C-alpha cells in the first residue's frame, strides 16, 4: 500500500461506479471460494473500531486495479491480432 498523506476512501457505491461492477461481483472478487475471485482486487478497510460493519476502499488502490485490468486487456488484444 502506498503511503499517502490523505488517502481518499470510497464507499461501495463509488467503487461500483468506478469499476462497473455490482455488489456481488465486488465481494466475489474478494472471496477465494468464489469463481470470480481475483487476488489482485483491493481489500477494503474497516471504518469501525470493532473491525466489523462499514468498510471503504482506498481510491488509489482501486485506480491501480483498474489500470491493471486495462493493461491486461490491451496485452491480450495484441496477442490475438
C-alpha positions as a Markdown table, in Angstrom:
| # | Residue | x | y | z |
|---|---|---|---|---|
| 1 | Unk | 0.0 | 0.0 | 0.0 |
| 2 | Unk | 1.2 | 3.5 | -0.8 |
| 3 | Unk | 1.9 | 6.0 | 2.0 |
| 4 | Unk | -0.4 | 8.8 | 1.1 |
| 5 | Unk | -0.8 | 11.8 | 3.4 |
| 6 | Unk | -4.6 | 11.9 | 2.9 |
| 7 | Unk | -5.8 | 8.8 | 1.1 |
| 8 | Unk | -9.3 | 9.1 | -0.3 |
| 9 | Unk | -11.7 | 6.4 | 0.9 |
| 10 | Unk | -14.5 | 5.1 | -1.4 |
| 11 | Unk | -17.7 | 3.5 | -0.2 |
| 12 | Unk | -19.1 | 0.5 | -2.1 |
| 13 | Unk | -21.4 | 2.5 | -4.4 |
| 14 | Unk | -18.5 | 4.7 | -5.5 |
| 15 | Unk | -16.4 | 1.5 | -6.2 |
| 16 | Unk | -19.4 | 0.2 | -8.3 |
| 17 | Unk | -19.4 | 3.4 | -10.3 |
| 18 | Unk | -15.7 | 3.4 | -10.9 |
| 19 | Unk | -15.3 | -0.3 | -11.8 |
| 20 | Unk | -18.7 | -1.0 | -13.4 |
| 21 | Unk | -19.0 | -4.0 | -11.0 |
| 22 | Unk | -22.1 | -4.6 | -8.8 |
| 23 | Unk | -22.0 | -5.5 | -5.1 |
| 24 | Unk | -22.0 | -9.3 | -5.6 |
| 25 | Unk | -19.1 | -9.1 | -8.2 |
| 26 | Unk | -17.0 | -6.9 | -5.9 |
| 27 | Unk | -17.4 | -9.2 | -2.9 |
| 28 | Unk | -16.9 | -12.2 | -5.2 |
| 29 | Unk | -13.6 | -10.9 | -6.3 |
| 30 | Unk | -12.5 | -10.8 | -2.6 |
| 31 | Unk | -13.8 | -14.3 | -1.8 |
| 32 | Unk | -11.3 | -17.2 | -2.5 |
| 33 | Unk | -14.2 | -19.6 | -2.6 |
| 34 | Unk | -15.9 | -17.8 | -5.4 |
| 35 | Unk | -15.3 | -18.3 | -9.1 |
| 36 | Unk | -15.0 | -14.5 | -9.6 |
| 37 | Unk | -12.1 | -14.4 | -7.1 |
| 38 | Unk | -9.3 | -12.0 | -8.1 |
| 39 | Unk | -6.4 | -11.8 | -5.6 |
| 40 | Unk | -5.4 | -8.5 | -7.2 |
| 41 | Unk | -8.7 | -6.8 | -6.3 |
| 42 | Unk | -8.1 | -4.3 | -3.4 |
| 43 | Unk | -9.2 | -5.3 | 0.1 |
| 44 | Unk | -11.5 | -2.9 | 1.9 |
| 45 | Unk | -10.5 | -1.2 | 5.2 |
| 46 | Unk | -12.8 | -1.2 | 8.2 |
| 47 | Unk | -14.3 | 2.1 | 9.3 |
| 48 | Unk | -15.5 | 0.8 | 12.6 |
| 49 | Unk | -13.5 | 0.5 | 15.8 |
| 50 | Unk | -14.6 | -3.2 | 16.3 |
| 51 | Unk | -13.4 | -4.1 | 12.8 |
| 52 | Unk | -16.9 | -5.1 | 11.7 |
| 53 | Unk | -19.5 | -3.1 | 9.9 |
| 54 | Unk | -18.8 | -0.3 | 7.5 |
| 55 | Unk | -15.9 | -0.6 | 5.1 |
| 56 | Unk | -14.3 | 1.5 | 2.3 |
| 57 | Unk | -11.7 | 1.1 | -0.3 |
| 58 | Unk | -8.6 | 3.2 | -0.9 |
| 59 | Unk | -9.2 | 5.2 | -4.1 |
| 60 | Unk | -5.6 | 4.9 | -5.3 |
| 61 | Unk | -5.8 | 1.1 | -5.0 |
| 62 | Unk | -9.0 | 0.9 | -7.0 |
| 63 | Unk | -7.4 | 3.2 | -9.6 |
| 64 | Unk | -4.3 | 0.9 | -9.8 |
| 65 | Unk | -6.6 | -2.2 | -10.1 |
| 66 | Unk | -8.5 | -0.5 | -13.0 |
| 67 | Unk | -5.2 | 0.4 | -14.7 |
| 68 | Unk | -4.0 | -3.2 | -14.3 |
| 69 | Unk | -7.2 | -4.5 | -15.9 |
| 70 | Unk | -6.8 | -2.1 | -18.8 |
| 71 | Unk | -3.2 | -3.1 | -19.3 |
| 72 | Unk | -4.1 | -6.8 | -19.2 |
| 73 | Unk | -6.8 | -6.2 | -21.7 |
| 74 | Unk | -4.5 | -4.4 | -24.1 |
| 75 | Unk | -1.9 | -7.1 | -23.9 |
| 76 | Unk | -4.3 | -9.9 | -24.6 |
| 77 | Unk | -5.9 | -8.0 | -27.5 |
| 78 | Unk | -2.4 | -7.5 | -29.1 |
| 79 | Unk | -1.8 | -11.3 | -28.9 |
| 80 | Unk | -5.0 | -12.1 | -30.8 |
| 81 | Unk | -4.2 | -9.9 | -33.8 |
